[in-house]
Amino acid sequence: MTRGEPQLQIGVVPDSGSGGLSGLTGTLQITMVDGKHTCDFEYSLPGAD
């Protein structure tokens, strides 16, 4: 809960990416407001600009 609103944040497990996703880091945040879910995936890949 964040200020009375349900919220879930999920992290990328370190070293879990392979191939083109090797080195992937990030978090997925799921927020529910007024009965609607919103997903926000913030990530980075080594060498990607």
Secondary structure as a PSIPRED ss2 file (coil, helix, strand):
# PSIPRED VFORMAT (PSIPRED V4.0)

   1 M C   1.000  0.000  0.000
   2 T E   0.000  0.000  1.000
   3 R C   1.000  0.000  0.000
   4 G C   1.000  0.000  0.000
   5 E E   0.000  0.000  1.000
   6 P C   1.000  0.000  0.000
   7 Q E   0.000  0.000  1.000
   8 L E   0.000  0.000  1.000
   9 Q E   0.000  0.000  1.000
  10 I E   0.000  0.000  1.000
  11 G E   0.000  0.000  1.000
  12 V C   1.000  0.000  0.000
  13 V C   1.000  0.000  0.000
  14 P C   1.000  0.000  0.000
  15 D C   1.000  0.000  0.000
  16 S C   1.000  0.000  0.000
  17 G C   1.000  0.000  0.000
  18 S C   1.000  0.000  0.000
  19 G H   0.000  1.000  0.000
  20 G H   0.000  1.000  0.000
  21 L H   0.000  1.000  0.000
  22 S C   1.000  0.000  0.000
  23 G C   1.000  0.000  0.000
  24 L C   1.000  0.000  0.000
  25 T E   0.000  0.000  1.000
  26 G E   0.000  0.000  1.000
  27 T E   0.000  0.000  1.000
  28 L E   0.000  0.000  1.000
  29 Q E   0.000  0.000  1.000
  30 I E   0.000  0.000  1.000
  31 T E   0.000  0.000  1.000
  32 M E   0.000  0.000  1.000
  33 V E   0.000  0.000  1.000
  34 D C   1.000  0.000  0.000
  35 G C   1.000  0.000  0.000
  36 K E   0.000  0.000  1.000
  37 H E   0.000  0.000  1.000
  38 T E   0.000  0.000  1.000
  39 C E   0.000  0.000  1.000
  40 D E   0.000  0.000  1.000
  41 F E   0.000  0.000  1.000
  42 E E   0.000  0.000  1.000
  43 Y E   0.000  0.000  1.000
  44 S E   0.000  0.000  1.000
  45 L C   1.000  0.000  0.000
  46 P C   1.000  0.000  0.000
  47 G C   1.000  0.000  0.000
  48 A C   1.000  0.000  0.000
  49 D C   1.000  0.000  0.000
